[in-house]
Amino acid sequence: MRDRLSREKGEGRRENSLSSSLIDCLATTDALAEVFSDASVMRAMLDFEVALARASWVAGAIPMNAAAIIVEASATAAFDAQAIARAARAEATPSIPLVKALRDLVLQKDVASATYVHWGATSQDVTDTSLILLLKRARKPIAIDHYRLERALHVLSGRHADTIMMGRTLLQPAVPITFGLKVAQWAAPIRRSWRRLERAWRKTRVIQLGGAAGTRAALGDNATRVVTLMAKELGLRPAAPWHTDRDRLGALISACGLYVASLAKVARDVTLLMQAEIKEAAEPGGGSSTMPQKQNPSGCAVVLAAAARLPGLVASYLTAMTHEHERGVGGIQAEWPIVSAVVQATGAAAAALASVVEGLEVDPARMQVNLEATRGTIYAERAALLLAPALGRDRAQELVADALALSRANDIPFASALRSATEGERTLAPGLLDDVDRPERYLGSAEAIRTQLLGEERDE
């Protein structure tokens, strides 16, 4: 067994790693790929066995010599991940072949100590706790990129607090807004969804040690102390066995879905602003293999790809949460690839969007050009509001409709058409419509809302 499961397989191993990296390269980051790498997963499982051995010895459940040999063997083990993966298909879990390999290694050092490898635990205890350890490690690189993004959004919004642009509803010109407000509206849901994700992440940091059916019977009177000691060594919290209780992980996966959806809103808007017909903002982007003129929204593409995958993955996880009796069949086997894919896609999206926003080029002059291209028709609402007090709402809207028709038919500015349409209305105050087409006069509470969004409580 040890010969089969130890050492790397040379060239074949490298080829497998390369192909996997190419397939997954847009769905992860270097840091997260390392967290979920074969070596990292095996180290997490061995960390469980080390903590179990040490805690069991301190609690009096196994001899000190056995614990020392198990710890030493775990530290020096160099098992072949591919061989363990192949064996795992027959066992429906990688923990069984890994524990067998560890036991064989200990057996070579001391026959009696091999009896105490994995003492009192079950295979799912290993896989669940190792998954939690991986998630604990995965949080930091994602958090670093999130806070890069949050800072970049805050700076960008402040820089463009007074940059006027056209608001768009249903992809059509609406009324003037500021780009600073638009960015603040991006930032607020991202910050809120991150807080939800952080809370969910904290709640997952619990150890799993339940034994065969969640009673810890094999550990006897030492069970509670073993759990407490193990949790402390692994940097987790003690918890009751949760073999079939997947709600903490379900909350984390769902929170990842919400977070990535919030990121995707920004990516979608930036791709639309980058279109040649708009050209109001552009990310650094990438080039085309055939068209030199192109600047593609490549960072946004990574974010939107993650957002396209996440809903299905979230649904798959929620479906897999239905476990039977005290230990389920099928659901637990589905978890690792789902969780790994969700967390890595979340990190890839956060990293990509942080780079997009940090490098975003904004063109206020083009925004002004696009405003003017509407010939002032985006001020129709303001015109109706100015006219209504003197003429009544119905008459005001009738005149505005006439002015819009005149503007479009003759390709003249809406303000000029409006003055023609209202020329015979004697009840209008002189100069009432003089600044009807000045965008800065129709921003409403844009700045107050912008600062409100950026200043929302961080613990929402």
Secondary structure as GFF3:
##gff-version 3
##sequence-region A 1 460
A	DSSP	alpha_helix	2	5	.	.	.	ID=ss1
A	DSSP	alpha_helix	11	24	.	.	.	ID=ss2
A	DSSP	three_ten_helix	25	27	.	.	.	ID=ss3
A	DSSP	alpha_helix	30	35	.	.	.	ID=ss4
A	DSSP	alpha_helix	38	58	.	.	.	ID=ss5
A	DSSP	alpha_helix	64	76	.	.	.	ID=ss6
A	DSSP	alpha_helix	81	91	.	.	.	ID=ss7
A	DSSP	alpha_helix	95	109	.	.	.	ID=ss8
A	DSSP	alpha_helix	111	114	.	.	.	ID=ss9
A	DSSP	alpha_helix	123	159	.	.	.	ID=ss10
A	DSSP	beta_strand	164	169	.	.	.	ID=ss11
A	DSSP	beta_strand	172	178	.	.	.	ID=ss12
A	DSSP	alpha_helix	179	203	.	.	.	ID=ss13
A	DSSP	three_ten_helix	217	222	.	.	.	ID=ss14
A	DSSP	alpha_helix	223	234	.	.	.	ID=ss15
A	DSSP	alpha_helix	247	274	.	.	.	ID=ss16
A	DSSP	beta_strand	281	282	.	.	.	ID=ss17
A	DSSP	alpha_helix	298	320	.	.	.	ID=ss18
A	DSSP	alpha_helix	331	358	.	.	.	ID=ss19
A	DSSP	beta_strand	361	362	.	.	.	ID=ss20
A	DSSP	alpha_helix	364	372	.	.	.	ID=ss21
A	DSSP	three_ten_helix	377	379	.	.	.	ID=ss22
A	DSSP	alpha_helix	380	391	.	.	.	ID=ss23
A	DSSP	alpha_helix	393	410	.	.	.	ID=ss24
A	DSSP	alpha_helix	414	421	.	.	.	ID=ss25
A	DSSP	three_ten_helix	439	442	.	.	.	ID=ss26
A	DSSP	alpha_helix	446	454	.	.	.	ID=ss27
###
